[in-house]
Amino acid sequence: MSEASDFDFSVEHVGINCGSAEEAAAASTFFGTLFGIAPSKDTAFSVYASPTLELVKSKGKGTHGHISISTSDLDGAMAWLASKGVSFDRNSIKLAPEGAIQVIYLSGEVAGFAVHLQRR
């Protein structure tokens, strides 16, 4: 019988929904100025204030944002979570170049945050 530890789950990053690119940039500056965190990348969709803190430039999934959980066995983790009653938002699937699921959101929210699984 599988256990959570079989899937090597870890928090990949937390995404915070911002209202605009300007708000995301300001939030990134805030974290950088106060805590010395250097931005790690800026994409069309978000600014990463660090590899684990994503500031989304618009209203993304989740009331407040999302939490990304990575796993070494995405397919196995999905099956295990489904056996525990978890459902998935199949419309949220992002595929890797070879066609395997790379990212999938769980249905619903936890404390105002959407949760997605990500293949490590």
MARDOVEX-688763 format. One record per residue (C-alpha): chain; x, y, z; residue number from 0; residue in three letters. Coordinates in steps of 0.001 Angstrom, whole numbers. Layout:
// residues N
<r><cadena>A</cadena><u>X</u><v>Y</v><w>Z</w><num>NUM</num><residuo>ala</residuo></r>
...
// end
This chain:
// residues 120
<r><cadena>A</cadena><u>0</u><v>0</v><w>0</w><num>0</num><residuo>met</residuo></r>
<r><cadena>A</cadena><u>1388</u><v>3384</v><w>-1023</w><num>1</num><residuo>ser</residuo></r>
<r><cadena>A</cadena><u>2119</u><v>6244</v><w>1342</w><num>2</num><residuo>glu</residuo></r>
<r><cadena>A</cadena><u>2759</u><v>9934</v><w>730</w><num>3</num><residuo>ala</residuo></r>
<r><cadena>A</cadena><u>6496</u><v>9363</v><w>1179</w><num>4</num><residuo>ser</residuo></r>
<r><cadena>A</cadena><u>6484</u><v>7051</v><w>-1870</w><num>5</num><residuo>asp</residuo></r>
<r><cadena>A</cadena><u>5909</u><v>10076</v><w>-4105</w><num>6</num><residuo>phe</residuo></r>
<r><cadena>A</cadena><u>8627</u><v>12366</v><w>-2716</w><num>7</num><residuo>asp</residuo></r>
<r><cadena>A</cadena><u>6244</u><v>15358</v><w>-2466</w><num>8</num><residuo>phe</residuo></r>
<r><cadena>A</cadena><u>7742</u><v>18802</v><w>-1860</w><num>9</num><residuo>ser</residuo></r>
<r><cadena>A</cadena><u>6572</u><v>22393</v><w>-2158</w><num>10</num><residuo>val</residuo></r>
<r><cadena>A</cadena><u>7957</u><v>23655</v><w>-5465</w><num>11</num><residuo>glu</residuo></r>
<r><cadena>A</cadena><u>6697</u><v>27232</v><w>-5192</w><num>12</num><residuo>his</residuo></r>
<r><cadena>A</cadena><u>3873</u><v>29468</v><w>-4003</w><num>13</num><residuo>val</residuo></r>
<r><cadena>A</cadena><u>2187</u><v>31693</v><w>-6580</w><num>14</num><residuo>gly</residuo></r>
<r><cadena>A</cadena><u>495</u><v>34887</v><w>-5408</w><num>15</num><residuo>ile</residuo></r>
<r><cadena>A</cadena><u>-2085</u><v>36492</v><w>-7683</w><num>16</num><residuo>asn</residuo></r>
<r><cadena>A</cadena><u>-1343</u><v>40148</v><w>-8393</w><num>17</num><residuo>cys</residuo></r>
<r><cadena>A</cadena><u>-3633</u><v>42481</v><w>-10307</w><num>18</num><residuo>gly</residuo></r>
<r><cadena>A</cadena><u>-1142</u><v>43490</v><w>-12968</w><num>19</num><residuo>ser</residuo></r>
<r><cadena>A</cadena><u>2435</u><v>43276</v><w>-14169</w><num>20</num><residuo>ala</residuo></r>
<r><cadena>A</cadena><u>3142</u><v>46471</v><w>-12241</w><num>21</num><residuo>glu</residuo></r>
<r><cadena>A</cadena><u>1795</u><v>45003</v><w>-8995</w><num>22</num><residuo>glu</residuo></r>
<r><cadena>A</cadena><u>3843</u><v>41837</v><w>-9501</w><num>23</num><residuo>ala</residuo></r>
<r><cadena>A</cadena><u>6984</u><v>43905</v><w>-10134</w><num>24</num><residuo>ala</residuo></r>
<r><cadena>A</cadena><u>6304</u><v>46010</v><w>-7023</w><num>25</num><residuo>ala</residuo></r>
<r><cadena>A</cadena><u>5823</u><v>42895</v><w>-4909</w><num>26</num><residuo>ala</residuo></r>
<r><cadena>A</cadena><u>9069</u><v>41456</v><w>-6262</w><num>27</num><residuo>ser</residuo></r>
<r><cadena>A</cadena><u>10849</u><v>44701</v><w>-5404</w><num>28</num><residuo>thr</residuo></r>
<r><cadena>A</cadena><u>9342</u><v>44582</v><w>-1907</w><num>29</num><residuo>phe</residuo></r>
<r><cadena>A</cadena><u>10745</u><v>41105</v><w>-1238</w><num>30</num><residuo>phe</residuo></r>
<r><cadena>A</cadena><u>14071</u><v>42047</v><w>-2773</w><num>31</num><residuo>gly</residuo></r>
<r><cadena>A</cadena><u>14457</u><v>45265</v><w>-813</w><num>32</num><residuo>thr</residuo></r>
<r><cadena>A</cadena><u>13389</u><v>43922</v><w>2558</w><num>33</num><residuo>leu</residuo></r>
<r><cadena>A</cadena><u>14896</u><v>40461</v><w>2432</w><num>34</num><residuo>phe</residuo></r>
<r><cadena>A</cadena><u>17626</u><v>40646</v><w>-181</w><num>35</num><residuo>gly</residuo></r>
<r><cadena>A</cadena><u>15837</u><v>38147</v><w>-2417</w><num>36</num><residuo>ile</residuo></r>
<r><cadena>A</cadena><u>16987</u><v>38503</v><w>-6008</w><num>37</num><residuo>ala</residuo></r>
<r><cadena>A</cadena><u>14371</u><v>37902</v><w>-8714</w><num>38</num><residuo>pro</residuo></r>
<r><cadena>A</cadena><u>15075</u><v>34638</v><w>-10513</w><num>39</num><residuo>ser</residuo></r>
<r><cadena>A</cadena><u>13059</u><v>35194</v><w>-13705</w><num>40</num><residuo>lys</residuo></r>
<r><cadena>A</cadena><u>10444</u><v>37356</v><w>-15372</w><num>41</num><residuo>asp</residuo></r>
<r><cadena>A</cadena><u>8041</u><v>35713</v><w>-17817</w><num>42</num><residuo>thr</residuo></r>
<r><cadena>A</cadena><u>4987</u><v>36882</v><w>-19734</w><num>43</num><residuo>ala</residuo></r>
<r><cadena>A</cadena><u>2808</u><v>35521</v><w>-16915</w><num>44</num><residuo>phe</residuo></r>
<r><cadena>A</cadena><u>4749</u><v>36110</v><w>-13714</w><num>45</num><residuo>ser</residuo></r>
<r><cadena>A</cadena><u>7790</u><v>37412</v><w>-11888</w><num>46</num><residuo>val</residuo></r>
<r><cadena>A</cadena><u>9658</u><v>34940</v><w>-9707</w><num>47</num><residuo>tyr</residuo></r>
<r><cadena>A</cadena><u>10884</u><v>36911</v><w>-6699</w><num>48</num><residuo>ala</residuo></r>
<r><cadena>A</cadena><u>12846</u><v>33739</v><w>-5941</w><num>49</num><residuo>ser</residuo></r>
<r><cadena>A</cadena><u>12672</u><v>30197</v><w>-7306</w><num>50</num><residuo>pro</residuo></r>
<r><cadena>A</cadena><u>9962</u><v>29442</v><w>-4731</w><num>51</num><residuo>thr</residuo></r>
<r><cadena>A</cadena><u>7951</u><v>32699</v><w>-4794</w><num>52</num><residuo>leu</residuo></r>
<r><cadena>A</cadena><u>5984</u><v>33434</v><w>-7972</w><num>53</num><residuo>glu</residuo></r>
<r><cadena>A</cadena><u>4122</u><v>36723</v><w>-8358</w><num>54</num><residuo>leu</residuo></r>
<r><cadena>A</cadena><u>1451</u><v>36178</v><w>-11006</w><num>55</num><residuo>val</residuo></r>
<r><cadena>A</cadena><u>842</u><v>39236</v><w>-13205</w><num>56</num><residuo>lys</residuo></r>
<r><cadena>A</cadena><u>-2921</u><v>38680</v><w>-13380</w><num>57</num><residuo>ser</residuo></r>
<r><cadena>A</cadena><u>-5729</u><v>36775</v><w>-11710</w><num>58</num><residuo>lys</residuo></r>
<r><cadena>A</cadena><u>-4512</u><v>33202</v><w>-11948</w><num>59</num><residuo>gly</residuo></r>
<r><cadena>A</cadena><u>-6092</u><v>30082</v><w>-10503</w><num>60</num><residuo>lys</residuo></r>
<r><cadena>A</cadena><u>-7131</u><v>30268</v><w>-6874</w><num>61</num><residuo>gly</residuo></r>
<r><cadena>A</cadena><u>-8626</u><v>33214</v><w>-5023</w><num>62</num><residuo>thr</residuo></r>
<r><cadena>A</cadena><u>-5214</u><v>34221</v><w>-3672</w><num>63</num><residuo>his</residuo></r>
<r><cadena>A</cadena><u>-2955</u><v>32162</v><w>-5924</w><num>64</num><residuo>gly</residuo></r>
<r><cadena>A</cadena><u>-1640</u><v>28637</v><w>-6075</w><num>65</num><residuo>his</residuo></r>
<r><cadena>A</cadena><u>689</u><v>26201</v><w>-4380</w><num>66</num><residuo>ile</residuo></r>
<r><cadena>A</cadena><u>2815</u><v>23954</v><w>-6559</w><num>67</num><residuo>ser</residuo></r>
<r><cadena>A</cadena><u>3652</u><v>20524</v><w>-5172</w><num>68</num><residuo>ile</residuo></r>
<r><cadena>A</cadena><u>6265</u><v>18562</v><w>-7080</w><num>69</num><residuo>ser</residuo></r>
<r><cadena>A</cadena><u>6616</u><v>14811</v><w>-7173</w><num>70</num><residuo>thr</residuo></r>
<r><cadena>A</cadena><u>9014</u><v>12310</v><w>-8650</w><num>71</num><residuo>ser</residuo></r>
<r><cadena>A</cadena><u>6077</u><v>10121</v><w>-9793</w><num>72</num><residuo>asp</residuo></r>
<r><cadena>A</cadena><u>3222</u><v>12284</v><w>-11077</w><num>73</num><residuo>leu</residuo></r>
<r><cadena>A</cadena><u>1192</u><v>9429</v><w>-12555</w><num>74</num><residuo>asp</residuo></r>
<r><cadena>A</cadena><u>1471</u><v>7343</v><w>-9386</w><num>75</num><residuo>gly</residuo></r>
<r><cadena>A</cadena><u>709</u><v>10367</v><w>-7198</w><num>76</num><residuo>ala</residuo></r>
<r><cadena>A</cadena><u>-2412</u><v>11149</v><w>-9211</w><num>77</num><residuo>met</residuo></r>
<r><cadena>A</cadena><u>-3651</u><v>7567</v><w>-8884</w><num>78</num><residuo>ala</residuo></r>
<r><cadena>A</cadena><u>-2893</u><v>7512</v><w>-5155</w><num>79</num><residuo>trp</residuo></r>
<r><cadena>A</cadena><u>-4623</u><v>10850</v><w>-4541</w><num>80</num><residuo>leu</residuo></r>
<r><cadena>A</cadena><u>-7621</u><v>9763</v><w>-6640</w><num>81</num><residuo>ala</residuo></r>
<r><cadena>A</cadena><u>-7913</u><v>6665</v><w>-4442</w><num>82</num><residuo>ser</residuo></r>
<r><cadena>A</cadena><u>-8253</u><v>9079</v><w>-1500</w><num>83</num><residuo>lys</residuo></r>
<r><cadena>A</cadena><u>-11127</u><v>10928</v><w>-3210</w><num>84</num><residuo>gly</residuo></r>
<r><cadena>A</cadena><u>-9135</u><v>13789</v><w>-4736</w><num>85</num><residuo>val</residuo></r>
<r><cadena>A</cadena><u>-10393</u><v>14966</v><w>-8114</w><num>86</num><residuo>ser</residuo></r>
<r><cadena>A</cadena><u>-8446</u><v>16850</v><w>-10767</w><num>87</num><residuo>phe</residuo></r>
<r><cadena>A</cadena><u>-9207</u><v>19728</v><w>-13110</w><num>88</num><residuo>asp</residuo></r>
<r><cadena>A</cadena><u>-8499</u><v>17974</v><w>-16414</w><num>89</num><residuo>arg</residuo></r>
<r><cadena>A</cadena><u>-8814</u><v>21334</v><w>-18237</w><num>90</num><residuo>asn</residuo></r>
<r><cadena>A</cadena><u>-5690</u><v>22534</v><w>-16403</w><num>91</num><residuo>ser</residuo></r>
<r><cadena>A</cadena><u>-3327</u><v>19887</v><w>-17798</w><num>92</num><residuo>ile</residuo></r>
<r><cadena>A</cadena><u>-32</u><v>21129</v><w>-19228</w><num>93</num><residuo>lys</residuo></r>
<r><cadena>A</cadena><u>1966</u><v>18582</v><w>-21175</w><num>94</num><residuo>leu</residuo></r>
<r><cadena>A</cadena><u>5718</u><v>18079</v><w>-21313</w><num>95</num><residuo>ala</residuo></r>
<r><cadena>A</cadena><u>7308</u><v>17991</v><w>-24792</w><num>96</num><residuo>pro</residuo></r>
<r><cadena>A</cadena><u>7200</u><v>14179</v><w>-24838</w><num>97</num><residuo>glu</residuo></r>
<r><cadena>A</cadena><u>3435</u><v>14275</v><w>-24143</w><num>98</num><residuo>gly</residuo></r>
<r><cadena>A</cadena><u>3349</u><v>13272</v><w>-20466</w><num>99</num><residuo>ala</residuo></r>
<r><cadena>A</cadena><u>1385</u><v>15393</v><w>-17998</w><num>100</num><residuo>ile</residuo></r>
<r><cadena>A</cadena><u>3743</u><v>18004</v><w>-16533</w><num>101</num><residuo>gln</residuo></r>
<r><cadena>A</cadena><u>1235</u><v>19985</v><w>-14421</w><num>102</num><residuo>val</residuo></r>
<r><cadena>A</cadena><u>-2333</u><v>19337</v><w>-13251</w><num>103</num><residuo>ile</residuo></r>
<r><cadena>A</cadena><u>-4472</u><v>21234</v><w>-10755</w><num>104</num><residuo>tyr</residuo></r>
<r><cadena>A</cadena><u>-6539</u><v>19557</v><w>-8083</w><num>105</num><residuo>leu</residuo></r>
<r><cadena>A</cadena><u>-10212</u><v>20545</v><w>-8141</w><num>106</num><residuo>ser</residuo></r>
<r><cadena>A</cadena><u>-11186</u><v>23264</v><w>-5676</w><num>107</num><residuo>gly</residuo></r>
<r><cadena>A</cadena><u>-9089</u><v>25369</v><w>-3333</w><num>108</num><residuo>glu</residuo></r>
<r><cadena>A</cadena><u>-7448</u><v>25145</v><w>82</w><num>109</num><residuo>val</residuo></r>
<r><cadena>A</cadena><u>-7565</u><v>28365</v><w>2125</w><num>110</num><residuo>ala</residuo></r>
<r><cadena>A</cadena><u>-8069</u><v>30354</v><w>-1073</w><num>111</num><residuo>gly</residuo></r>
<r><cadena>A</cadena><u>-5199</u><v>28696</v><w>-2931</w><num>112</num><residuo>phe</residuo></r>
<r><cadena>A</cadena><u>-5430</u><v>26350</v><w>-5883</w><num>113</num><residuo>ala</residuo></r>
<r><cadena>A</cadena><u>-3027</u><v>23409</v><w>-5673</w><num>114</num><residuo>val</residuo></r>
<r><cadena>A</cadena><u>-1234</u><v>21842</v><w>-8591</w><num>115</num><residuo>his</residuo></r>
<r><cadena>A</cadena><u>968</u><v>18820</v><w>-8922</w><num>116</num><residuo>leu</residuo></r>
<r><cadena>A</cadena><u>4103</u><v>19149</v><w>-11007</w><num>117</num><residuo>gln</residuo></r>
<r><cadena>A</cadena><u>6375</u><v>16463</v><w>-12397</w><num>118</num><residuo>arg</residuo></r>
<r><cadena>A</cadena><u>9900</u><v>16888</v><w>-11045</w><num>119</num><residuo>arg</residuo></r>
// end
